[in-house]
Amino acid sequence: DTSDAAASVQAAPDITIQTALNDAVKALERKLVPEPEESALHLLSHSLDLSWENGHRELREILRLPSTSNSMLANQLMSDEQSNTFQSLLGRRINLEPLQYIIGQWDFHDLVRLKIKEPMLCPRPETEELVEFVLEEVSELIRNRGSTNERIRILDVGCGTGAIGLAIANRYRDEVQVLALDVLPEAVELSNDNAKRFLANHVGEKKGHKLNTIYKAILCSADDYTNTEEGEVYKMGFDIVVSNPPYIPTKDMTTLSEDVSRYESDKALCGGDDGLDIIRHIVKRLPEWTTGNCWLEVDDSHPSLIADWLSPGSLESARFGVECVSTYKDFCGRDRFV
């Protein structure tokens, strides 16, 4: 029920931006919405059509001002349209809809205003760390490749919004080619839309270049991206594979916060009983895909399991032709990457 929240920011003839902001924070706090200040700042900035880069920062300053402040923005009266829009967005947030879905865009790595849509996974800050690991390896491959102009080929398994692959392609537009896979048609469509948004201008500046020279998302699962005896359907020989696959164990799905469990796709979250279902598909296909490295973001229970399962010289490592080289922690100190 969002009625009391709506009432607290009800459109009034003389409601100022400062009053609307303070009332919204209190309403979100009463409803125990995560990060109430951040939510109110972003939603009000969006409602007022303020600058994406600076709007929420300008409003944050207002939040710290006394009610007697003479700030022009703080004392600006909201129009009925702005108030009604703000109320509507607040109602959605009080129902725990993720901010990224409400606003429809979010920053990720160097990608400013990446389009986000339900039910694709909202990109997380720790996934930016995964991108950094891959970028470091791409940089090393560029240094070591000699005079060849061949692009470094990267396979992104489970692309969702396209965040990972596009962050890599955006950094090395003239150096890499990213192929992205997903099982959701809406994810493939969104990833390719985002590719046009971030890469189309660059392609237009290069004679003879096409967007899929740099980035392309296709509808295909990890298990199905394989060539059978009937012929070569897919081009292999990737230099790097990267994936943030569904990895949450089934038993942990009930522990997810409501904003995640209610809105984000189970297919993008749940990795089966132990969370390793899709990771097993990836491991099975890796020797066909690449002779290089594969970078994975995983559940914090997984690095030790994978390190044991695919330890160098083990029977399982020999059976799959894959070995676990290293594991890494995220910025919170959790085991997160392999």
C-alpha positions as CSV (number, residue, x, y, z in Angstrom):
1,D,0.0,0.0,0.0
2,T,1.6,3.3,-1.1
3,S,-1.2,5.6,-0.1
4,D,0.5,7.1,3.0
5,A,3.7,7.7,1.0
6,A,1.8,9.4,-1.8
7,A,0.0,11.6,0.8
8,S,3.3,12.7,2.3
9,V,4.4,14.1,-1.0
10,Q,1.0,15.1,-2.3
11,A,1.0,17.7,-5.0
12,A,0.3,21.0,-3.3
13,P,0.0,24.6,-4.7
14,D,3.2,25.7,-3.0
15,I,5.4,22.7,-2.4
16,T,9.1,23.4,-2.8
17,I,11.7,21.0,-4.1
18,Q,13.3,21.0,-0.6
19,T,10.0,20.0,1.1
20,A,9.2,17.4,-1.5
21,L,12.7,15.8,-1.1
22,N,12.6,15.8,2.7
23,D,9.1,14.3,2.8
24,A,10.1,11.7,0.3
25,V,13.1,10.5,2.3
26,K,10.9,10.2,5.4
27,A,8.2,8.3,3.5
28,L,10.8,5.8,2.2
29,E,12.4,5.4,5.6
30,R,9.0,4.6,7.1
31,K,8.5,1.9,4.5
32,L,12.0,0.5,5.2
33,V,13.0,1.0,1.6
34,P,16.8,0.4,1.1
35,E,18.9,3.5,0.6
36,P,16.0,6.0,1.1
37,E,18.1,9.1,0.5
38,E,19.7,7.8,-2.7
39,S,16.3,6.7,-3.9
40,A,14.7,10.0,-3.3
41,L,17.5,12.0,-4.8
42,H,17.6,9.9,-8.1
43,L,13.8,9.9,-8.4
44,L,13.4,13.6,-7.8
45,S,16.2,14.4,-10.2
46,H,14.5,12.3,-12.8
47,S,11.1,13.9,-12.1
48,L,12.6,17.4,-12.5
49,D,14.5,16.4,-15.6
50,L,17.8,17.6,-14.1
51,S,21.1,16.8,-15.6
52,W,22.0,13.1,-15.3
53,E,25.5,13.8,-14.4
54,N,24.9,16.5,-11.7
55,G,21.1,16.5,-10.8
56,H,21.2,14.2,-7.8
57,R,24.4,15.9,-6.6
58,E,22.7,19.3,-6.6
59,L,19.7,17.8,-4.7
60,R,22.0,16.2,-2.2
61,E,23.3,19.6,-1.3
62,I,19.7,20.7,-0.6
63,L,19.2,17.7,1.7
64,R,21.8,19.1,4.0
65,L,20.4,22.7,4.0
66,P,18.3,24.1,6.7
67,S,14.6,24.9,5.9
68,T,15.5,28.6,6.0
69,S,18.0,28.3,3.2
70,N,17.9,30.8,0.4
71,S,19.0,28.3,-2.3
72,M,17.2,29.0,-5.5
73,L,16.8,25.3,-6.4
74,A,15.6,24.4,-2.8
75,N,12.9,27.0,-2.9
76,Q,11.8,26.4,-6.4
77,L,8.1,25.4,-6.6
78,M,7.3,22.1,-8.2
79,S,4.7,22.0,-11.0
80,D,1.7,19.7,-10.7
81,E,3.2,17.6,-13.4
82,Q,6.5,17.3,-11.6
83,S,4.8,16.5,-8.3
84,N,2.5,13.8,-9.9
85,T,5.5,12.2,-11.7
86,F,7.5,12.2,-8.5
87,Q,4.6,10.6,-6.5
88,S,4.2,7.9,-9.1
89,L,7.9,7.0,-9.1
90,L,8.0,7.0,-5.3
91,G,5.0,4.6,-5.2
92,R,7.0,2.2,-7.5
93,R,10.1,2.5,-5.2
94,I,8.0,1.9,-2.1
95,N,6.9,-1.3,-3.8
96,L,10.6,-2.1,-3.9
97,E,11.0,-1.9,-7.6
98,P,14.7,-1.3,-8.3
99,L,15.8,2.2,-9.1
100,Q,17.4,1.1,-12.3
101,Y,14.1,-0.2,-13.6
102,I,12.1,2.9,-12.6
103,I,14.6,5.3,-14.2
104,G,15.4,3.0,-17.1
105,Q,19.1,3.6,-17.1
106,W,22.1,3.4,-14.9
107,D,25.9,4.0,-15.1
108,F,28.2,1.0,-15.3
109,H,32.0,1.3,-15.5
110,D,32.6,3.9,-18.3
111,L,29.1,3.5,-19.8
112,V,27.0,6.5,-18.9
113,R,23.2,5.9,-18.9
114,L,23.2,2.2,-19.9
115,K,19.6,1.2,-20.7
116,I,18.1,-1.1,-18.1
117,K,14.9,-3.0,-18.4
118,E,13.0,-5.6,-16.3
119,P,13.7,-8.5,-15.9
120,M,17.4,-8.3,-16.9
121,L,19.8,-8.2,-14.0
122,C,20.7,-4.7,-12.7
123,P,24.4,-4.4,-13.1
124,R,26.2,-4.5,-9.7
125,P,29.3,-2.5,-8.7
126,E,31.3,-5.8,-8.1
127,T,30.8,-6.7,-11.8
128,E,32.8,-3.6,-12.7
129,E,35.7,-5.4,-11.0
130,L,35.2,-8.4,-13.3
131,V,35.4,-6.0,-16.2
132,E,38.7,-4.6,-14.9
133,F,40.2,-8.1,-14.7
134,V,39.3,-8.6,-18.4
135,L,40.5,-5.2,-19.5
136,E,43.9,-5.9,-17.9
137,E,44.2,-9.1,-19.8
138,V,43.1,-7.4,-23.1
139,S,45.7,-4.8,-22.5
140,E,48.4,-7.5,-22.1
141,L,47.2,-9.3,-25.2
142,I,47.4,-6.1,-27.2
143,R,51.0,-5.5,-26.1
144,N,52.0,-9.1,-27.0
145,R,50.2,-9.6,-30.3
146,G,52.9,-8.0,-32.4
147,S,52.1,-6.3,-35.8
148,T,48.9,-8.2,-36.5
149,N,45.7,-6.1,-36.7
150,E,43.4,-8.9,-35.9
151,R,40.9,-8.0,-33.2
152,I,41.0,-9.8,-29.8
153,R,37.8,-11.9,-29.7
154,I,35.8,-12.1,-26.5
155,L,32.8,-14.3,-25.7
156,D,30.4,-12.8,-23.1
157,V,28.1,-15.6,-21.8
158,G,24.8,-14.4,-20.4
159,C,25.0,-10.8,-21.4
160,G,21.7,-9.4,-19.9
161,T,21.9,-5.7,-20.5
162,G,25.2,-6.0,-22.3
163,A,27.1,-4.3,-19.5
164,I,30.2,-6.4,-19.4
165,G,30.8,-6.9,-23.1
166,L,30.0,-3.3,-23.9
167,A,32.2,-1.9,-21.2
168,I,35.1,-3.9,-22.7
169,A,34.2,-3.0,-26.3
170,N,33.7,0.7,-25.3
171,R,37.3,0.8,-23.9
172,Y,39.0,-0.9,-26.9
173,R,36.8,-0.1,-29.8
174,D,39.5,-0.6,-32.4
175,E,41.0,-3.6,-30.7
176,V,38.3,-6.1,-29.7
177,Q,35.3,-8.0,-31.1
178,V,32.7,-9.1,-28.5
179,L,30.1,-11.8,-29.2
180,A,27.5,-12.0,-26.4
181,L,25.1,-14.8,-25.7
182,D,21.8,-14.9,-23.8
183,V,18.7,-17.2,-23.5
184,L,16.3,-14.3,-23.1
185,P,15.2,-12.6,-26.4
186,E,14.6,-9.3,-24.5
187,A,18.2,-9.4,-23.2
188,V,19.6,-9.9,-26.7
189,E,17.5,-7.0,-28.0
190,L,18.5,-4.7,-25.1
191,S,22.2,-5.6,-25.5
192,N,22.2,-4.8,-29.2
193,D,20.2,-1.5,-28.5
194,N,22.8,-0.5,-26.0
195,A,25.5,-1.4,-28.5
196,K,24.0,1.1,-31.0
197,R,23.9,3.7,-28.2
198,F,27.5,3.5,-27.2
199,L,29.3,2.2,-30.4
200,A,27.3,3.4,-33.5
201,N,29.0,6.8,-33.7
202,H,32.4,5.2,-33.6
203,V,31.5,2.7,-36.3
204,G,30.1,5.6,-38.4
205,E,33.5,7.3,-38.2
206,K,35.3,4.3,-39.6
207,K,34.8,3.5,-43.3
208,G,33.8,-0.1,-44.0
209,H,33.2,-0.8,-40.3
210,K,29.9,-2.4,-39.1
211,L,28.6,-2.5,-35.5
212,N,29.0,-6.3,-35.3
213,T,32.7,-5.8,-36.1
214,I,32.8,-4.6,-32.5
215,Y,29.8,-6.1,-30.7
216,K,26.9,-8.5,-31.4
217,A,24.5,-10.3,-29.1
218,I,22.7,-13.5,-30.2
219,L,20.1,-15.8,-28.8
220,C,21.9,-18.9,-27.6
221,S,22.7,-20.8,-24.4
222,A,26.1,-21.7,-23.3
223,D,25.4,-25.4,-23.8
224,D,24.1,-24.8,-27.3
225,Y,27.0,-22.7,-28.5
226,T,28.9,-25.6,-30.0
227,N,29.7,-27.0,-33.4
228,T,28.4,-30.5,-34.2
229,E,29.7,-33.0,-36.7
230,E,27.2,-31.5,-39.2
231,G,29.5,-28.5,-39.8
232,E,30.8,-25.3,-38.4
233,V,27.9,-23.2,-37.4
234,Y,29.7,-21.0,-34.9
235,K,33.1,-19.4,-35.2
236,M,35.3,-20.4,-32.2
237,G,38.9,-19.4,-31.3
238,F,38.0,-16.7,-28.7
239,D,40.9,-15.1,-26.9
240,I,39.0,-14.6,-23.7
241,V,35.6,-15.8,-22.2
242,V,33.8,-13.8,-19.5
243,S,30.6,-14.5,-17.7
244,N,28.5,-13.4,-14.8
245,P,26.2,-16.4,-15.0
246,P,23.2,-17.3,-12.8
247,Y,25.0,-18.6,-9.7
248,I,22.8,-18.4,-6.7
249,P,22.1,-21.8,-5.1
250,T,18.4,-22.7,-5.1
251,K,18.3,-22.7,-1.3
252,D,19.6,-19.2,-1.1
253,M,16.9,-17.7,-3.5
254,T,14.5,-17.3,-0.5
255,T,17.1,-15.1,1.2
256,L,17.2,-12.5,-1.5
257,S,15.9,-9.0,-0.8
258,E,12.4,-8.3,-2.2
259,D,13.6,-5.8,-4.7
260,V,15.7,-8.6,-6.3
261,S,13.4,-11.6,-5.9
262,R,10.2,-9.8,-7.0
263,Y,11.6,-8.0,-10.1
264,E,14.8,-9.6,-11.5
265,S,14.6,-12.7,-13.6
266,D,15.1,-16.0,-11.8
267,K,16.8,-17.2,-15.0
268,A,19.5,-14.6,-14.5
269,L,19.9,-15.4,-10.8
270,C,19.4,-19.0,-9.9
271,G,22.2,-21.5,-10.8
272,G,20.4,-24.7,-9.6
273,D,20.9,-26.7,-6.4
274,D,24.5,-25.7,-5.8
275,G,24.5,-22.6,-8.1
276,L,26.9,-24.3,-10.5
277,D,24.6,-25.5,-13.3
278,I,25.5,-22.9,-15.9
279,I,29.1,-22.8,-14.8
280,R,29.3,-26.5,-15.6
281,H,28.0,-25.9,-19.1
282,I,30.6,-23.2,-19.5
283,V,33.4,-25.4,-18.3
284,K,32.3,-28.2,-20.6
285,R,32.4,-25.9,-23.6
286,L,35.5,-23.9,-22.8
287,P,38.1,-26.1,-24.7
288,E,36.0,-25.7,-27.8
289,W,35.6,-21.9,-27.3
290,T,39.1,-20.9,-26.4
291,T,42.7,-21.8,-25.5
292,G,42.8,-18.6,-23.3
293,N,41.4,-17.6,-20.0
294,C,37.8,-17.6,-18.8
295,W,36.8,-15.0,-16.1
296,L,33.7,-15.8,-14.0
297,E,31.8,-13.9,-11.3
298,V,30.4,-16.5,-8.9
299,D,28.7,-17.0,-5.5
300,D,31.1,-16.6,-2.6
301,S,30.8,-20.3,-1.8
302,H,32.1,-21.2,-5.3
303,P,35.8,-20.2,-5.6
304,S,36.9,-22.9,-3.1
305,L,34.6,-25.5,-4.7
306,I,35.8,-24.7,-8.2
307,A,39.4,-24.6,-7.1
308,D,39.1,-28.1,-5.7
309,W,37.0,-29.4,-8.6
310,L,39.4,-28.1,-11.3
311,S,42.7,-28.1,-9.5
312,P,45.7,-28.4,-11.8
313,G,46.6,-32.1,-12.4
314,S,43.3,-33.4,-11.0
315,L,41.3,-36.1,-12.8
316,E,38.4,-33.6,-13.3
317,S,40.7,-31.0,-14.7
318,A,42.1,-33.5,-17.1
319,R,38.6,-34.8,-18.1
320,F,37.4,-31.3,-19.0
321,G,40.7,-29.9,-20.2
322,V,40.2,-26.9,-17.9
323,E,42.0,-25.9,-14.7
324,C,41.3,-23.3,-12.1
325,V,44.2,-20.9,-12.1
326,S,43.3,-18.3,-9.5
327,T,40.5,-17.0,-7.3
328,Y,40.0,-13.3,-6.3
329,K,38.0,-11.4,-3.7
330,D,35.7,-8.5,-4.4
331,F,36.0,-5.0,-2.8
332,C,34.0,-6.2,0.2
333,G,36.5,-9.0,0.8
334,R,34.2,-11.8,-0.4
335,D,35.4,-14.6,-2.6
336,R,33.8,-13.6,-5.9
337,F,35.9,-14.3,-9.0
338,V,37.7,-17.2,-10.6
